[in-house]
Amino acid sequence: MPDLVDLVYQHGILLVFAATLAARIGAPVPAAPVLAVAGAAAVGAQGSLITLLAAAIVANLLGDGLWFWAGRHYGYQVLKLLCRISMSPDSCVRQSEAFIGRWGGSSLIAAKFVPGISVVAPPMAGALGMSTLAFVGFESLAALIWAGALLALGAAFSAQIRELLALMSTFGAFALAALAVLFVIYLGVRYLRRRAFLREVGMSRISVGELRELIEAGAQPVVIDVRSDVGRSLDARRIPGALGVDLAGLKRPLIATLPHDRDIVLYCNCPNEASAATAARLLASHGFTRVRPLAGGLEAWIDAGHSFDEHPQVVQVVPA
């Protein structure tokens, strides 16, 4: 097996660029260890750290820029797609909405270090109307801090990392097999976490047709839109008469006003109706027996051709 230090030294720029780009696109590639090892291998080579840093920044701009463009043109659909192909919990859209809604462009910097949000933050920024110039500025600074910190960490512990790589080179195929096993375990843990989350939000749903029948029959179901304020600012459409209350707003004072003798239907726009199911379980824990999430959420209602109106207040969260 070739010496791993020499391999990283000879192809460090390509490895850093490829791993970073893949991670930014959303592939389950551990880019952080690659940058740390590349930083260790580059110690003593004049200008190598600067070149590696530049490669990482360009890869970040390309990968996140692609998602930013998609978010700008396709909005919420891109966010739902990301959460479906990701093995992170489906609540990533709601978490990202709150994250960017609170911190704006600076959230792109912090998102680099938050698993589950780092990939979703760029398309969310695009969907919420951040200007291209602002995105490039914040993204460049975020990439500089993220990649610079990892490369510096690798350089600081270069001796220890080189010893580890040399040891792995000595064991040859066994070391590669161990790495492969660790990677499989990593994917398995993320998969099991996702399955556990799906079981948590698993409960009976009410279909769009059933909800429509309740409304037409005069049953007066209570319909609640549990999307966040940012989500409703991104898409102000709602089922006619729906209350806009996010998960954080479902507290005892409000819950006490809800009727126990009418159907309560909750909807969101997230994969697997995650937020709506979470809210339904919360209400069920308070003794509500006629509460269900709407299967397919708001999109299913609109796709069925039913009428909709808009929430009365729409706030621009990220200024253009």
Secondary structure as UniProt FT lines:
FT   HELIX           4..25
FT   HELIX           31..41
FT   TURN            42..44
FT   TURN            46..47
FT   HELIX           48..74
FT   HELIX           76..85
FT   TURN            90..91
FT   HELIX           92..103
FT   HELIX           104..106
FT   HELIX           107..111
FT   TURN            112..113
FT   TURN            115..120
FT   HELIX           121..127
FT   TURN            128..129
FT   HELIX           132..156
FT   HELIX           158..171
FT   HELIX           173..200
FT   HELIX           208..216
FT   TURN            217..218
FT   STRAND          222..225
FT   HELIX           229..234
FT   STRAND          237..238
FT   TURN            240..241
FT   STRAND          243..244
FT   HELIX           247..249
FT   HELIX           252..255
FT   TURN            256..257
FT   STRAND          264..267
FT   HELIX           271..273
FT   HELIX           274..285
FT   TURN            286..287
FT   STRAND          291..294
FT   TURN            295..296
FT   HELIX           297..303
FT   TURN            304..305
FT   STRAND          309..310
//
